[in-house]
Amino acid sequence: MKNNNIDFDILVVGGGLVGLTVALACGQAGFNVGVIDIAKPSDQLAGSHDGRASAIATASFRMMRALGVADALEEGRGNNKDTHAGPIHQILVSDGQAGAAPSPLNLFFDAAQISEANDGEPLGYMVENRRMRHALHAQTKKQDNITWIAPARVSDIDASTEKTTITFDDGKTLSAALLVAADGRNSFVRKKAGIGVTAWPCNQKAIVTTVEHELPHSGIAHELFLPAGPFAILPLTGNRASIVWTETPRAADAAMALDDEGFGAELARRFGDFLGWVKPIAPRWCYPLSFQHAKTYVGDRLVLVGDAAHAIHPIAGQGFNMGLRDAAALAEILVQARAEGRDLGSEFTLAQFESWRKFDNTALTHACDVFNKLFSNNLGPLKHARRIGLSVVDKLPPVRQFFMKEASGQVGDLPPLLRGEKYS
Ligand SMILES: Cc1cc2nc3c(=O)[nH]c(=O)nc-3n(C[C@H](O)[C@H](O)[C@H](O)COP(=O)(O)OP(=O)(O)OC[C@H]3O[C@@H](n4cnc5c(N)ncnc54)[C@H](O)[C@@H]3O)c2cc1C
């Protein structure tokens, strides 16, 4: 689709994990897309760019298969060869204290219990962000209708009744019917459009690293609630796990300042010995945590997606999954707009995106906040109540099944990509 008065159908500012997915989904649907990033692609692809791994819900992974991205992540599956997507078969959520055994009152999710709804798939897959970024980059490169514009810095944006025009630092301009802001939680585009956010702190930082351990994890993800916040052990491929260790900012800074031996010992004390010995095998990263939600997701010929629209605590591993749902919904709305001969950037088209995504994202943001507040403390009565709460949910199969379906991304009005349907 090419309108002679504009350079692109869609310009995406921000070629992070969500921006790349938007570009790919829209590119495969036949739109002419430009992706602008402030960073050099080679820097973003360097191993040192991002040490996180993401829990990708089953429905989100189905979307990665539909986009052809999962091929690079699943190479070798079934042939006993290494893949880059570690299945999450079970999740064990428990309340605990460092060095002590987890409370026996816990919550256990098992993919086998929703195997029919989940087509026999696991609850999700753990994928290192660097692997996901490589796979997304490679797939966008295969699309002739996706143009990379990076590194480049946008300095101005001007939306008119016909198109939106962006101006770069060097004075060059590009135009499109629709601008997609996928430039992360400090979004320049969101600020430039004057869209405010509701933001609140959570007085926590997350330390992230990768460990190797002696015994197989069997695809079980552990979320242990310690007094300062959750300590997550997330199963990667091989005998490896991604750690997300939440602490107060002061304790996190102290842990980051430890030498390797001291850090390894503190980590092992929290991890316990249920998987034999454990040792960090990657650099440590530290992320300040907070919640933030844009007051609106849309502006003049503008739509916000991913962390530019909503940035949440990683307690439930949902931030990227929310961004993927944004990408899938946006692609579908734009495909429908084209089929009906509507303007991609019209108020009506964009209002549909907001009504599809904002309620879901708001509900999940607040659920994660409540969950984090409830679990990140050591108050006696609250500790007792949440332990009982966990075991009650554990003993109510319908409630447990609801949470499992939610974790695997199967709840709500799923756009075609999340159902595994392709555009090309
Ligand atoms: C510790 C931790 C663990 C997490 N674990 C999970 C998990 O298990 N599962 C999950 O679903 N989510 C998880 N998340 C959340 C997830 O990482 C984010 O939601 C996701 O990375 C957001 O992607 P994004 O593309 O929207 O933003 P970003 O990743 O921030 O990408 C923004 C892009 O925009 C570019 N950019 C920035 N400014 C400009 C500009 N002015 N012009 C042009 N380009 C610009 C940047 O270079 C970057 O490429 C976790 C988060 C944290 C902190």
Ligand as a Chemical Component Dictionary entry (heavy atoms), coordinates in Angstrom:
data_LIG
# 
_chem_comp.id                   LIG 
_chem_comp.type                 NON-POLYMER 
_chem_comp.pdbx_formal_charge   0 
_chem_comp.three_letter_code    LIG 
# 
loop_
_chem_comp_atom.comp_id 
_chem_comp_atom.atom_id 
_chem_comp_atom.alt_atom_id 
_chem_comp_atom.type_symbol 
_chem_comp_atom.charge 
_chem_comp_atom.model_Cartn_x 
_chem_comp_atom.model_Cartn_y 
_chem_comp_atom.model_Cartn_z 
_chem_comp_atom.pdbx_ordinal 
LIG C1  C1  C 0 13.919 -7.022  35.362 1  
LIG C2  C2  C 0 12.853 -7.111  34.313 2  
LIG C3  C3  C 0 12.365 -8.352  33.925 3  
LIG C4  C4  C 0 11.343 -8.435  32.981 4  
LIG N1  N1  N 0 10.840 -9.676  32.655 5  
LIG C5  C5  C 0 9.795  -9.760  31.799 6  
LIG C6  C6  C 0 9.223  -11.037 31.484 7  
LIG O1  O1  O 0 9.646  -12.090 31.972 8  
LIG N2  N2  N 0 8.171  -11.078 30.604 9  
LIG C7  C7  C 0 7.645  -9.936  30.065 10 
LIG O2  O2  O 0 6.666  -10.027 29.312 11 
LIG N3  N3  N 0 8.189  -8.726  30.338 12 
LIG C8  C8  C 0 9.238  -8.605  31.185 13 
LIG N4  N4  N 0 9.785  -7.374  31.467 14 
LIG C9  C9  C 0 9.246  -6.168  30.777 15 
LIG C10 C10 C 0 9.863  -6.017  29.395 16 
LIG O3  O3  O 0 11.256 -6.133  29.444 17 
LIG C11 C11 C 0 9.462  -4.669  28.781 18 
LIG O4  O4  O 0 8.075  -4.507  28.902 19 
LIG C12 C12 C 0 9.846  -4.612  27.294 20 
LIG O5  O5  O 0 11.224 -4.786  27.119 21 
LIG C13 C13 C 0 9.412  -3.279  26.687 22 
LIG O6  O6  O 0 9.820  -3.221  25.341 23 
LIG P1  P1  P 0 9.625  -1.908  24.488 24 
LIG O7  O7  O 0 10.097 -2.268  23.110 25 
LIG O8  O8  O 0 8.282  -1.333  24.667 26 
LIG O9  O9  O 0 10.619 -0.829  25.144 27 
LIG P2  P2  P 0 12.196 -0.822  25.187 28 
LIG O10 O10 O 0 12.725 -2.184  25.352 29 
LIG O11 O11 O 0 12.560 0.202   26.209 30 
LIG O12 O12 O 0 12.653 -0.308  23.739 31 
LIG C14 C14 C 0 12.585 1.044   23.377 32 
LIG C15 C15 C 0 13.386 1.256   22.085 33 
LIG O13 O13 O 0 13.236 2.622   21.703 34 
LIG C16 C16 C 0 14.503 3.175   21.411 35 
LIG N5  N5  N 0 14.425 4.607   21.712 36 
LIG C17 C17 C 0 14.402 5.199   22.920 37 
LIG N6  N6  N 0 14.297 6.536   22.770 38 
LIG C18 C18 C 0 14.236 6.790   21.442 39 
LIG C19 C19 C 0 14.100 7.959   20.667 40 
LIG N7  N7  N 0 14.011 9.166   21.233 41 
LIG N8  N8  N 0 14.086 7.844   19.330 42 
LIG C20 C20 C 0 14.178 6.639   18.722 43 
LIG N9  N9  N 0 14.304 5.490   19.424 44 
LIG C21 C21 C 0 14.314 5.557   20.759 45 
LIG C22 C22 C 0 15.490 2.396   22.280 46 
LIG O14 O14 O 0 16.795 2.447   21.722 47 
LIG C23 C23 C 0 14.875 0.992   22.247 48 
LIG O15 O15 O 0 15.337 0.273   21.132 49 
LIG C24 C24 C 0 10.813 -7.264  32.403 50 
LIG C25 C25 C 0 11.311 -6.011  32.769 51 
LIG C26 C26 C 0 12.310 -5.928  33.733 52 
LIG C27 C27 C 0 12.825 -4.566  34.145 53 
# 
loop_
_chem_comp_bond.comp_id 
_chem_comp_bond.atom_id_1 
_chem_comp_bond.atom_id_2 
_chem_comp_bond.value_order 
_chem_comp_bond.pdbx_ordinal 
LIG C1  C2  SING 1  
LIG C2  C3  SING 2  
LIG C2  C26 DOUB 3  
LIG C3  C4  DOUB 4  
LIG C4  N1  SING 5  
LIG C4  C24 SING 6  
LIG N1  C5  DOUB 7  
LIG C5  C6  SING 8  
LIG C5  C8  SING 9  
LIG C6  O1  DOUB 10 
LIG C6  N2  SING 11 
LIG N2  C7  SING 12 
LIG C7  O2  DOUB 13 
LIG C7  N3  SING 14 
LIG N3  C8  DOUB 15 
LIG C8  N4  SING 16 
LIG N4  C9  SING 17 
LIG N4  C24 SING 18 
LIG C9  C10 SING 19 
LIG C10 O3  SING 20 
LIG C10 C11 SING 21 
LIG C11 O4  SING 22 
LIG C11 C12 SING 23 
LIG C12 O5  SING 24 
LIG C12 C13 SING 25 
LIG C13 O6  SING 26 
LIG O6  P1  SING 27 
LIG P1  O7  DOUB 28 
LIG P1  O8  SING 29 
LIG P1  O9  SING 30 
LIG O9  P2  SING 31 
LIG P2  O10 DOUB 32 
LIG P2  O11 SING 33 
LIG P2  O12 SING 34 
LIG O12 C14 SING 35 
LIG C14 C15 SING 36 
LIG C15 O13 SING 37 
LIG C15 C23 SING 38 
LIG O13 C16 SING 39 
LIG C16 N5  SING 40 
LIG C16 C22 SING 41 
LIG N5  C17 SING 42 
LIG N5  C21 SING 43 
LIG C17 N6  DOUB 44 
LIG N6  C18 SING 45 
LIG C18 C19 SING 46 
LIG C18 C21 DOUB 47 
LIG C19 N7  SING 48 
LIG C19 N8  DOUB 49 
LIG N8  C20 SING 50 
LIG C20 N9  DOUB 51 
LIG N9  C21 SING 52 
LIG C22 O14 SING 53 
LIG C22 C23 SING 54 
LIG C23 O15 SING 55 
LIG C24 C25 DOUB 56 
LIG C25 C26 SING 57 
LIG C26 C27 SING 58 
# 
